[in-house]
Amino acid sequence: AEGELRGNLAAGGHGVGRELTEGDLKIAREVGPYVRDKGLLFVGLDVIGDKLTEINVTSPTCIREIDAGAGLNVAGLLMDAIEKKLK
């Protein structure tokens, strides 16, 4: 509907790349050791304002959007990390 905002990509939302804030980095630094200890190589952190709202462990999204916006190859980096872990 007119004026409607959707934040979920699956529901028709639109992703826009943004630089991480100091708050985002703080959350990632705090969560990182925990998810690594659980053996998780790749997760998605959902943050609203300065609050962590969700840790996506089964299907983190936006790899293509991140690649396009930041000129990265996230899938390649992930495959390299998996290969290193298996050696």
C-alpha positions as CSV (number, residue, x, y, z in Angstrom):
1,A,0.0,0.0,0.0
2,E,1.1,3.6,-0.5
3,G,3.5,4.7,2.2
4,E,4.1,1.2,3.5
5,L,7.6,0.2,4.6
6,R,8.8,-3.3,4.5
7,G,12.0,-4.4,6.3
8,N,11.9,-8.0,5.3
9,L,13.5,-8.9,2.0
10,A,11.3,-11.9,1.5
11,A,8.2,-9.6,2.0
12,G,9.4,-7.2,-0.6
13,G,11.7,-5.1,1.3
14,H,14.8,-3.5,-0.3
15,G,18.3,-3.9,1.1
16,V,20.6,-0.9,1.2
17,G,24.3,-1.2,2.2
18,R,25.5,1.0,5.0
19,E,28.7,1.4,6.9
20,L,28.7,-0.4,10.2
21,T,28.4,1.9,13.2
22,E,30.5,1.7,16.3
23,G,27.5,0.2,18.0
24,D,27.2,-2.5,15.3
25,L,30.9,-3.3,15.6
26,K,30.6,-3.5,19.4
27,I,27.7,-6.0,19.1
28,A,29.7,-8.1,16.6
29,R,32.7,-8.2,18.8
30,E,30.6,-9.3,21.8
31,V,28.7,-11.9,19.8
32,G,31.6,-13.2,17.8
33,P,33.3,-15.3,20.4
34,Y,30.0,-16.9,21.4
35,V,29.0,-18.0,17.8
36,R,32.6,-19.2,17.1
37,D,32.5,-21.3,20.3
38,K,29.3,-22.9,18.9
39,G,31.2,-23.7,15.7
40,L,29.3,-21.3,13.5
41,L,31.3,-19.8,10.6
42,F,28.7,-17.5,9.2
43,V,25.7,-15.8,10.8
44,G,23.6,-12.8,10.2
45,L,23.1,-10.3,13.0
46,D,19.9,-8.2,12.9
47,V,20.4,-5.0,14.7
48,I,17.8,-2.2,15.2
49,G,19.3,0.9,16.7
50,D,21.8,-0.3,19.3
51,K,19.9,-3.6,20.0
52,L,20.7,-7.1,18.7
53,T,17.3,-8.5,17.7
54,E,18.2,-11.7,16.0
55,I,21.0,-14.1,15.1
56,N,20.3,-15.9,11.9
57,V,22.2,-19.1,11.8
58,T,20.4,-21.3,9.3
59,S,20.0,-19.0,6.4
60,P,21.8,-15.6,6.6
61,T,20.8,-13.5,3.6
62,C,22.1,-10.7,1.5
63,I,25.3,-12.3,0.2
64,R,24.5,-11.0,-3.3
65,E,23.5,-7.6,-2.0
66,I,26.7,-7.3,0.1
67,D,28.8,-8.5,-2.9
68,A,27.3,-6.0,-5.3
69,G,27.4,-3.1,-2.9
70,A,30.8,-3.6,-1.4
71,G,32.6,-5.3,-4.2
72,L,33.2,-8.5,-2.2
73,N,32.9,-12.2,-2.8
74,V,31.3,-13.3,0.4
75,A,30.4,-16.8,-0.9
76,G,34.0,-17.3,-1.9
77,L,35.3,-16.2,1.5
78,L,32.8,-18.5,3.2
79,M,33.9,-21.4,1.0
80,D,37.5,-20.7,1.9
81,A,36.7,-20.6,5.6
82,I,34.9,-24.0,5.3
83,E,37.7,-25.5,3.4
84,K,40.2,-24.3,6.0
85,K,38.1,-25.6,8.8
86,L,37.9,-29.1,7.2
87,K,41.7,-29.4,6.7
